[in-house]
């Protein structure tokens, strides 16, 4: 077992840079030292056992005899007291040192965990817009958070602890061999059959239970998320009872699996208790037929071995089952390995927008079969105020996502002043764009934090925020608030109205000093009065900021009417 290295551990090791690989080796040294101290702690009980069983052992044992003479003890009782006090002191020191070593080991382990989680987080984010939209967000979250629980706590930690336990147990067994090989063989032949049968019976079941739990937990989280986020719709559709019933079924399944896992873990100790009694019976009978040391000494040594080996066997088996139950961690490793191969940080280049955005013969499909956009060509000049019209599914939002660089065209391209919009220019390009959608993302923080999103609080330019608020027609609302810009807006901006959220989105875009503002159905969920107010704010922006390029998507003629130019996507799309 000591020399067996699971493939997950090998793959994990290969993923780590040199500095973290060195920490793995440091962890190995820490484990070795803890094993040595643990072994010495077990061996320290032997002198006490010898003295308790036989006072004459001082004369029989050269080490005890030498220590007795060196200490100039005059009676047996004082010597026993000295031995007991020494063992107690050594035990305290051993516990303190091992605790510190364990702290250092765990510190290094979770440093590795943080490194891997950050890389997996970056990998999913860098996969881009389409990948994130096609995957359940809760699943991705569970995977990023699962690095610590599944790879580190579920594999690396159990494996390191397993090695430690094996070193100690094998050393104790080696001691039994040196004491008397027949005693060792009798004990071993009694323990092995029972533990082997138990392990063969349980390992496959533990792996199955672990995989089932891995699938169940995200489903529970998804149901809870849908319930609390969609409370209003759920209440109005009277669908809570259905969600509650589904959650209840998942809880029943999870409880059933957990009960069986605990039963498997608990039954090991019962199996080992049977093995201990069998071994003891064998030893007693063996003393009747073979030339073995005294029964008292044998039972004492056996008790010391059981004292340390039995918990070690229980823990070791638990570690093995834990690794088996976390076999799905290989999925996380596959993503981390892909991250090393796929993600390449590009040197970013500047991109100026002085004159025109050119869309040239652009085509795009999501599935590489059905085209959403075909052979689109369009010039957008700096300072334009353009509205895009089209039926639902005509590709309006897709065109915006292409302009933002979230999607890559199948054919043709986008050029900014004849410079292609390539991956190494996207960062500079997006800094020039303010994007206001129907479902605007809101931080759970204050108005100020949401307007200056991405900027640390101490670095926020309040004067610039004030100007952005004025241009977005949000200033009159802020004056009514007791804490002004420092007023919390609640989760997802729930304390704001629809119109206030859209104005906040405009203010956010203006704070970043965007040169292009893109409105993607920003007023579709608003009432007529609020929509009119938002349209007035957009017109005001166009008048006061002549160099600002405004692009609007809307299915409402009222929102498009304020634009200086309207483009029907059907006229451009050659599908």
N, C-alpha and C positions, 0 to 999 in steps of 0.2 A: 504493500500500500504506500509506503514511503516514497518509492521510486516511480510510482504511477502518477503521471501528470495528465489530467483531463485535457482534451483538445481545446476546450473553452479557455483554460488557463494559458495554453501555448499561444492561441490566437490573440488573447488579451495582451500577453507579453510583447508580441510582435507589433502591436498597435502603438505601444508606448515609445516616446523618445528616450534617448539615453539617460537623461537625468531621472526619469521615472523608473526606468529599468534598474538603475542603481538603488532606488528606494525599495524595489522588490527584493533585491539581494540583502539590503539592510534589514528588511522585515524578516528574511530567512535567518539572519544572524540573531535577531531578537528572539525568534522562536527557539533557536538552538539554546540560547542562554536560559530562557524560561524552562525549557525541558531539563537542562542540567540542574537548575535550582529545584525544580519539582522532584526530580529523581533523588537529589540529596535530602530533600525534606522527607521523602518516604524512607530512605536508608537510615535517617537519623533515629527512627523509631526502633531499629533493630537492637541497639544497646539496651534500651529500656526493657524490651521483650526478654532479652537474655538474662538480665538481672532479676526480673520479676519471676521468671520460671526457675532460675537456678542461681543461688547465691555463690556457688562454687565456680560459676562461669568466669569470675575474675581471674582465677588461677588457670583456667583452661584457655582463655583468650589472651594472646600476647599484647594486643592493643589496649584492652581494658586493664590488664595487669600493669603495663607501663604507665598508663594514665593514673592508676591508683597510687603507684609509687611516686610519680612526679608530683602529685598533689599532696603527698604525705598525709593521706587520710588515715584516721585511727579506727574508724568503725564503718561497717557496711552501710548504715543508714545515711550518714553524711555523704558518702560517695554516690548513693542513689539520688539524694537531693541535688547534688552537684550536676549529675548527668541530666536529670529532669529539667533543672533550671537552664542548663546549656542548650538542650533541645528546644525549650520554649523560646529562649532568646534568638536562637538561630531561625526558628519558625517565623517569628515576628519580622526579623530582618529580611528573610526570604519573601514574605508576603509583600513588604514595602517595596523591595527591589522589583519583584515580578509585577506589581501594580504599576510602577513607573514604566517598566518595559512594555507592558500592555498598552499604556497610554501612548507611548511613542509609536508602537505598532499601529494602533488605530488611527493616530494622527496622519501617518504616512498613507494608510489605506484610503482614508477619506479625501486626502489631497489628490490621489489618483482618481477617485470617484468624481471629484469636482472637475478635473481635467477632461474626463470622458464625457460628462454631462454637458459641459460647455461646447465640446466638439459636436456632439449629437444635436444640440440646440441649434448651433450654427449650420449644420448640415441640412436640417429640415427647412430652416429659413432661406438658405441659399438655393434650395431646390426650386424656389420661386412660386409665383402666384398660382399657376395651374396645379402644381403638385399639392399645395396647401388646400386649395379649393376641392380637390378630388379626394382628400383624406379627412377622416373625422378628427377634429381638433383635439378632442379628449383623448383619442388614441395616441396622438403625437405627444401630448402632455404626459400621459402615463409612461410612454417610452423614455422621455427625457428624465423624468423623475425616477424611473425604474432602474437607472444605472446604479444608483446607490443601493437600492433594495435587492435587485436581482443579480447583478454582476458582482458587486462588492460584498454585500451581506449574504447573498445567496450562493456565491461561488468562492470568491477569493478568501474571505474571512473563514468560512467553514474548512476550506482546503488547508489553510495555514494552521488552523487549530487541530485539524486531523493529523497533520504531520507531527505536531507537538505531542499529541496524545499517543501516537504510534511509537515515537522515540521513547517515551516514558514506559509504556507497556512492554515494549520489546526488551528494554533494559532490565525490567523486573523479571521477565521471563528468562532472560539470560542469567540473572542471579539465581533463579531456581535451578537452572541447568548446572551451574557451578556447585550449588548446594548438594543436589542429588538429581541425576538425570532421570531416574525412574519416577520420582515425584513429579517432575516436570511433564514427562510423557503421559502419566496417568491423568493429571489435571487437563492437559491439552486435548487428549483423546475424549475427555468428557465434555469439554466446552465446545469444541469445534462442530460436532454434529448438530447440536441444538441451535447454535448461532447461525450455522450455514443454512439450515432448513428455514429458519426465520427470515434471513436475508433474502433468499431466493423467492420466498413467498411474498415479501413486502415491497421489494425495490420497484417492480413494474407498476404496482398500484400507486406508490408514492409519486412516481413520475406522471401518471395519468391524473391524479388528484391535483398536482401542481399546475399542469396545463389547463385543467378545467377552471381552477381559480383565476388563472391569468386571463382567461376569456370572460369570466363572469364580472370581475371588478370594473372594467371599463363600461360594461352594459349598465351596471348600477349607477355609475357616475353620470352616464348619458341621460338616464331617466331622471335623476335628481336635477341635472342641469336644465333639461327641458321643462320640468315642473316649475322651478323657481323663476327662470327667465321668461317663460311664456305663461305666467300666472293668469293674466287677464283672459287670453284666448282659451286657456284650459278651463277656467271657471265659466266662461260664457258658453262653451261647447259641452259642458258637463262631462268632460273626459278625464277628470282627476281619478275617478274610481277605477278606470281602466289602467291608468299609469300606476296607481297604488297597488292594484292587483298584480301587475307585471313585476313591480318592485318586490312585492311579497313573495312571489314565486322564485325570484332570484335569491332572496334571502334564505328561503327554505333550502334551495339547492346548495348555497354556500355553507349553510349550517350543517347539512348532511355530509358534505365533503370534509369540513373541519372536524366533525365528530369522528369520521373514519380515520383521518390523519392522526388525530390525538390517540385514537384507539391503537393504531399501529405503533406509535411511539411508546405508549404505555405498556403494550404487551411485550416489548423487548425486555423490560426489566423483569417481568414475570417469568419470561423464558430463561433469563439468566439466573433467577432465583432457583429454578429447577436445576440448572446446570451446577450451581454452587452446592446444592444438597447432594447431587449425584457425585460430584467430585469429592466431597467430604466423606461420603459413604465409601467410595473407592479407596481413599487414603486410609481410613480406619481398617478396612479389610486387608489392605496391602501390608499394614504393619504386622498383621497376624501371619502372613505367608512369606514375607521378604525381610531381609535384614535392612531395616530403615532406622533412622534416629528415633528418639523417644516421641511418642504420640503427642505429648504436650508441645514440644518444640515444632513439630510438623504443623499442628493446628495453629500455633502462633504465627509461623511464617505464612501459612495459608491465609490467615486473617489479615495480615499486612498486605499480602498480594491482592486479596479481594477488596480491601479498603481502597486501594488505588486503581486496580485493574477494572473492577466492576463499573464504577462511574465512568472510567475511561472508555470502556466498551459501549456503554449507553450513549455517551457523548459522540464517540466516533461514528456509531451507526446513525445517530441523529444528523451528524454532519454530512454523511453519505446521502441520506434521504433528503436532506436540505438541498444538496446539489442536484439530486435527481429531480426534486420538485421544482427546481429553477432551470430546467433544461431549455425552456423557451428563451433564456437569456442569449442563446445563440442568434436569435433574431436581432437583438441589439448589436451584437458583434458584426453581423452582416452589414448593418447600416453604417457602423463606424468604419468598417473596412471600405465600404463604398465612399465614405466621406474622404478618406485618404486618396482614393483614386480619382474621384469626380470633382471635388472642390479645389479650384485653383484661384488664388487671389490675384486679380489682375491689377496692374498698375493703372490708376485712373488718370484720364487726361481731361483737360479743360474743354468746354464746349460753349461757344458764344452764340447767342441768338440776336442777330442784328437785323435780319430782313425777312426770311421766309422759311417755313416748314414745308417740305415737299414730300408728298406721298406718291410713290411712283410704282404703278403696276402691281399693287399689293394684293396678295391673296392669302387667305388663312382658313384653316379648318381645325376643329378640336380633335377629331378622330382620324385625320389624314384621309378621309373619304368624302364626307359631305362638306362642301365649301360654305362657309358663313359669309366671307367676303371674296370677291373675284375681280381681279384686275382693276382695283380702285386707284385712281389718280386724282390728286387734289393739292392745291397750293394754299397755305394759310399764312398770310402776311402779318407782320408785327403790328399790333394795334387793331386787328380785326375783331369784330363782335359777331360771331357766327352761331346760328342755331342749327342743330341737326334734327331732322324729322325722319320718321320711319315707323313701320309697324313693329309690334313686339316680336323679337327674334330676328330682326332685320340686320343686326350686327352693330348697332350704335355703340353700346357699351364695349363690345369687342374692339371697335376702332379706337376708343379711348384707352383701353388697356394696351393696345399696340403702341399708341403714342406715348404711353407712360413707360414702355419697355417691360411690362409684366408678361407679355406674350411676344413670341418671335414669329414673324411672317413666314409662310411656306414659300412664297415667291415675292419678288419685288423688295422694296425697302422704304425706309423713312430717312430723310436727309434734312439736316439743319444747316442752312446756308451752304448747301452742297457737300456737307460733311456727313458721312453715314452715321446713323444712330447705332453704334456698336456697343458691346458689353463694357468696354473700357471707358465709355463716356456716359454711362447711365447715371452714375452718382452725381456728376455735375449737371446733367440734364434734369434730373428730378428735383434738384435744389431750386430750379427755376419755375417749378410747377406747383400750384396749389390745387388740390383735388377735393371737391365737395360732393359727397354722394348722398343718396337717400338715407342710408343707414350709416351715419357719421360715427366713427369710433370715438369714444369718450373715456378718459381716464377717471378713475375714482379719486378725484381730488378737487381742487378749487378751479374757479373760472380762469384765474391767472395761469395756473399750471396747464390747463387745457389749451389756452390760446398760444402759449409759448411751449407747446409740447416738444420734448426732446432737449430742452434747455434747463440746466440746473437752476434752482430757485435764486441763488445769489447772483447768477449771471443774467437774469431776465432784465431786459431793458423796459422799464415801466413806461417811459415816454413813448417808445415805439408801440407798446401795447395800447396805450391811450389813443394814438392816432389810428391804429387798426380797428379799435372798437368804434371810433367815430365814423370811419368810412363804412363799416359794416352795419351802421345804425343800431348798435347795441348799447350805446352810452346811456340813453334814457332809462333803459331797463336796469342797468348796473347801479344807477343813482338811487333806485328804490330799495336796493339791498342793504341791510344793516352793516355788512362787512365788505361791501363793494366787490372788488375783484378777488378778494380772499374768501368768498363765500363758497362752501362745498356744493357740488352739483349732484352728488349721489352716484350710485352705481349705474354706469351707462348713461349718465346725464338725465336720470329719471325725474329730477326736480326741475327740469327745464321743459318748456313747451316745444313743439315741433319747430316753430318759427325761430325760437331762441337758439335751438341747437344748430339750425342752418346758418344763422347769423354768426354764431360762434365759429362754425366751420370757415366762413368767409374771413373772419377776423384772424383765424389761425393762418390761413393762406397769405393774408396781407402782412402779418408779423414776420413771416419768413422772407418777405420782400419778393414774392413770386412775380415773375414776368408774364406767366400764363395762368389763368384761372379756368378750371374745367368743372362744370356743373353737370353731374350725371343724375338726372331725374331728381334733382335736389328739392323740388317743390311738389313732387307727385303725391305725397302723403299729407299735404297741408290743405287747410280750408281756403276758400277763395280770397278772403280778406288778408290772411297771412301770406298767401302766394303773391298777392298784389304788392304787399309791403316788401317782400324779398326781391321781387322784380324791380321795384323802385330803387332798392339798395344796389342792385347790379347795374342799373342804368346810371346811377350816381357814380359808381366806380368807373364806368366807361367815360363819363364826362370829366371827372376830376383826375383821372390817370390815363392820359391819351396814349401812352406807350404800352398799356396793359392789354394783352390779348385775352379775349373772353370767348370760351367755347361752351355751348349749352346744349345738352340733350334733354328733350322733353317731348312727351306725347300730347301736351296741352298747348293749344294754339295761343293762349294768353301769355304763356312764358316765352314762346317763340316770337310773338309779335313785337317784343321790345328789342330783338336782335336787328342789326343792320343788314344782315344777310342770312337767308335760310337755304339750307341744302337738304334736298330730299335724297336719302341714301339709295333709294330705288333707282334714281337717275344715274348714280355712279356705279352701282353694283351690277355687273354684267352676268349675273347668274340666270 
